Amino acid sequence: MALTGNLEVEIEIQSPAIEFFNFFTKQLHNLPNATGSVHSGELHQGDDWHALGSVKKWSYTVDGKVVTCKERIEEIDEENKSMKVDFFEGDVKEQHKSFKIIVKATDKEGGGAIAKFSFFYEKIHDGISDPKGYLDLAKSMAKDIDAYLLSAQKGK
């Protein structure tokens, strides 16, 4: 079994790609309000939730278990509506030397978008399973964030 790997999931959403992308780059502090999968988040280091290098601490459910981690945004690509995030410390480090996520939103012809989550990881040993529970977490979050954004549009 390989120590490094990547998993990807694409989710169809009704919101435009720019709104989904902007949620992660400008409204991330609202994540616990948008989805029941994320229980809490706090700005741990830095002055801005959305600045490169700022550190957030999260509590969320994956594989039926409440876990914690810290994360920092490594890259934001406005043109391609994507961002790269590094997860470190907490439960994620018990099984992984590295764990990074790329979130990308792409508009669909005729409306809506595709939200793509790509997970890149290195396990600490080959007895650890691939983190497939994060695919379910991404699907759940994407659907919840989409509903959150759509209800905000209706309220305008």
N, C-alpha and C positions, 0 to 999 in steps of 0.2 A: 504494500500500500504506500502511495506517495505521501510525503510530508507536506508538500505544497499543493494547492489546488485553487480552483475558482468555481463558483456557482453563479448562475444568472437566472433572473426571473423578469418577465415583462408582464405588465398589468395594463389593460385598457382602462382609461379613465375618461370622464366626460369633460373635465375642466381643460382649458387650454394649457399647453405645455408651459408657457411663461408663468402662469399663475401657480402651477404645481412647483416649478423650479423656485419661484420667488418665496413660496412657503418655506422652503429649506434655507434660503439665503437671506430672508428678511423677517420671517415670522417663526423661526424655530422654537422660540420660547413658548409658543402656543401648542407645541406638540402634545403635551399631556391633556390639553383641553380638546384636541382634535381626535384622539384615539385612546381607547381603553387599554391598548397593549403597552403604552408607556405611562408609568405611574407618576414619575416625577423627574424633573430636570432642574439643575441649578448651574448658574455660571460659576465656575470654580476658579478660573484664572483669566484675567483680561477685563477690559471695560465694555466689550461689545459681544453679544451672543454670536454675531455673524461675521466677525473679523477672522481673517486667517490667523491660525495659531491660538485663538482663544480656546480655553478648555472648559468643557461642560461635563457634569456628572449626571448619569442617567440611571433610573431604575425602570426595568421593563420585563415583560414575560416572554420567554422563549422556551419551547418544548415543555410548556406547563409549569415552568419554574421561574420565580422572580429572581432576576440577576441584576448586577450593576456593572457599570464600566465608566471610564472617562473617554471622551473623544475630543478630537480637534480637527478643524477643517484645514486640509493641506492645500487644496486647489479649488478655485472657482472659475469656470469657463462660461462667461455670460453668453457668448456667441452660440455655443453648442448646448446651452442650458444643462450643464453638468457640474458636479462637484465631487471631490475626492475627500474622504473622511477616514481618519485613523482612529481605531478603537484600541484603547490600552488600559492597563490596570484593571482591577476588579475581576469579576468572574471570567471574562473573556481571556485573561492572561493565564488562567489555570490550565488552559488547554492549547493556547496558541502563542507562538513567538511573535507573530504579526497577524493583524486582522484589519483589512482596509475595505472600504465600500466606495463604489462610484454610483451616484444617483444621477440619472439622465432622463430628461423629458423631451419627447419629440412629438410635434403636432401630426395628427392624422388628417389626411385629405377628407374634407367634409365635416370636420369638427372633432373635438376631443383630442386625446393624445395617448401616447404609450409612455408609461413610467417604467424605466428599466433600472433594476438594482443588480449590480455586479459585486460579488464578494470575493476577495482575494485573501488567502490565508496561508499560514505555515503552522502546522501542528507541532507540539513539543515532542511527540513520539508517534509511531505508526499505529499504536493501539487505540488512538482517538478517532472517533467517527467524523465524517464530514459534517459541517455545521448546517445541515439541511433545515433545521428549525428556523433559521434566519430567513429562508425563503418564505415560509408561512408568515413570519413576522412582517416581512416586506409587503406581502400581499394584503394582509390585514391593515397595515398602516396606510398603504396607498389608497385602498377603498375608503377608509375612514377620513383621510385627508381630503380626498375628492369630495365626499359628502359634506365635509366642513366648509370647503371652498364654495361648493354649489349653494349651500344654505346662506353663506355670507353674501353671495351674489343676489339671491332672492330678497335679502334684507335691505338691499340698496335702493 
